[in-house]
Each structure stands twice: as structure tokens, then as C-alpha cells.
Amino acid sequence: MKIKDKTAIVTGAASGLGRAVSAMLLESGARVAMLDHAVGVLNEANLLGGKGFVVDVSDEKGTAAAFESVLEMLGPVSILVNCAGVAQPGSVMRKGHPMPLAEFRRVIEINLLGTINCMRLAVAQMNRYKDDQGDEEVGIVVNTASIAAFDGQMGQAAYSASKAGVAAMTLPLARELGDLGVRVMCVAPGVFATPMTLDLPEKSRDVVFSAKPPFPSRPGRPEEFAAMVRAIIEIPMLNGEVIRLDGALRMPARL
Ligand SMILES: NC(=O)c1ccc[n+]([C@@H]2O[C@H](COP(=O)([O-])OP(=O)(O)OC[C@H]3O[C@@H](n4cnc5c(N)ncnc54)[C@H](O)[C@@H]3O)[C@@H](O)[C@H]2O)c1
């Protein structure tokens, strides 16, 4: 799909990977709605030239309202890139006591349910307006999993489960939505230098960045993720696949 003159929605757009994707799409000539639950998204959108919306992607009504506003202001969405996510580590057993279920649930709600929530709303717009666009391909969705979906570490059960869910729904959704002319792809990043990793307490940050990919032996850069998303959008044969973007990094059980 050509990016120029399309309407795109990016979630988790206030920082890190989502912000970089928003910048790439704007530079490529798209109209970009930048969604995030952090109010800082309004400022980032102003800086980049997008339109900011403060919304929690796990909130059904709030997200539906935001998508309606995008439709009114920017037109029907053709590109959705889901980057909103939280990486909340936590052991299931803590000194003999079970973890509070609410902690696990929240990670699933944001990372997994937030992703499908935005997808279903976006695809409804893509489908509703497909005749108006006259394109064979009416939409593309790029979701963000993590290599933790495959080699999750100790303390990452909730995060890994949420990201494995995001990865696992890629093929069935690509199969289901193919008839509508909508592609579904997923990127599973390794360790990237974003606020999610850079803002960790010093000790945890050092541990995360001690994971050295074989090559290039450094954390990924948000622009590299954005370049991956750009390639996915532009290459129509990419569909129903999860692409690891990790410099061949495989995480051990613990660092
Ligand atoms: N940075 C990494 O090393 C790495 C590795 C693998 C996967 N990921 C995934 O990439 C995605 C982007 O992460 P990032 O590294 O840019 O982190 P980040 O913290 O910089 O960005 C995540 C954004 O999501 C937003 N967000 C969180 N919960 C939300 C909610 N309920 N509703 C709306 N917005 C919400 C945050 O406010 C933040 O702006 C996440 O899904 C993350 O799990 C990151």
C-alpha cells in the first residue's frame, strides 16, 4: 500500500516505537492520528504534525469514540499500527503468596485486548469505506508483539502471554480479513532503546541492555522499527506473518 495521502492510526504514539512510526508515516505523506493514554501525545502530535488523541486502548467506549473522531477529522483509516503496550514484570509466586490476579489481567487488557480493540474498530472503517477508495487493498494492520512471546524470561509470564496472544492472532486474522482486502502483520522486537527500557531503574536497565544480539550488538533504534513497518506497509505479499526484529537475539531464562 502506498502511504501518501492515507489516514493512519498509531497507538502508543506518545513515545518510543509508536512515536517513530508516526514520524515516518507523516514524513511519507499520511494523515496520522496519534493515540496514547499519556497526555504528552498531544504535544508530540503538535511537534510532528499529527493529530493527538488521549485514550486508553483497553477502554471500549473511549477507543470507539476516538476512532469516530479520527473518521470525522482525517477520513477513514487505511493503516493501523498498534504499539501501545506495557511491560510490567512480576513473579507469579512472591514469598509463598500468589500474585494479585489484577496485575496479570491489566497486562492482558492493554497489550492483547487493546490491540484487538483497535483492530476491530479500524477494520470496520476500512470495510465500510472500501468502495470509496477504489483500491484493491483497503487496509493494513501492523501489531507489535515481542520476542518475549517466544523466549519469555522469568518474571515475564503476563507480558509473554499477552504478546504471544498478539502474535498468535496474526495468521487467523489475516485469513479472516483477506476477503476484505485487509492484511495483518506483526513485528516482534528484541531489545529497543525506548522509554520502556531506558527509563527502567538503573539496575534493571543495565540487565536489559546486557542482552547483546549477535549482530548488530546493540539495542535496536526506534527508526529501525519504523523502517520495518514502512516495508510491511509497502510490500503487499507480506501478510499473516510475525517478523522478529532482534539482531538474532535469543533471550536466556534469566539475564
Ligand atoms: N522497547 C523494547 O525493547 C520493546 C521490545 C519488544 C516489544 N516492545 C513493544 O513495543 C511497543 C512499544 O513500546 P516502546 O518500547 O515504544 O515503549 P514506550 O513505553 O516508549 O511506549 C509505549 C506507549 O504505550 C502507551 N500506552 C501504554 N498503555 C496504554 C494504554 N492502555 N492505552 C494507550 N496507550 C498506552 C504509553 O503511554 C507509551 O507512550 C509495546 O507494545 C512494547 O511491549 C518493546
The ligand as an ORCA input file, in Angstrom:
! r2SCAN-3c Opt
* xyz 0 1
  N      11.390     -1.320     23.772
  C      11.555     -2.632     23.658
  O      12.648     -3.169     23.911
  C      10.411     -3.497     23.201
  C      10.686     -4.838     22.916
  C       9.668     -5.666     22.495
  C       8.389     -5.173     22.353
  N       8.131     -3.867     22.641
  C       6.742     -3.412     22.475
  O       6.734     -2.291     21.626
  C       5.607     -1.474     21.934
  C       6.076     -0.045     22.080
  O       6.917      0.028     23.225
  P       8.032      1.133     23.413
  O       9.302      0.428     23.586
  O       7.894      2.170     22.387
  O       7.607      1.666     24.854
  P       7.136      3.089     25.336
  O       6.827      2.917     26.780
  O       8.089      4.130     24.904
  O       5.784      3.309     24.524
  C       4.585      2.649     24.842
  C       3.475      3.672     24.757
  O       2.241      2.991     25.000
  C       1.447      3.849     25.774
  N       0.418      3.090     26.474
  C       0.594      2.213     27.490
  N      -0.592      1.748     27.907
  C      -1.535      2.336     27.122
  C      -2.950      2.266     27.067
  N      -3.648      1.488     27.908
  N      -3.607      2.995     26.144
  C      -2.915      3.798     25.282
  N      -1.576      3.922     25.307
  C      -0.899      3.198     26.209
  C       2.420      4.531     26.731
  O       1.887      5.717     27.295
  C       3.601      4.779     25.827
  O       3.543      6.045     25.219
  C       4.989     -2.068     23.192
  O       3.878     -2.841     22.846
  C       6.100     -2.944     23.750
  O       5.586     -4.011     24.516
  C       9.112     -3.018     23.052
*
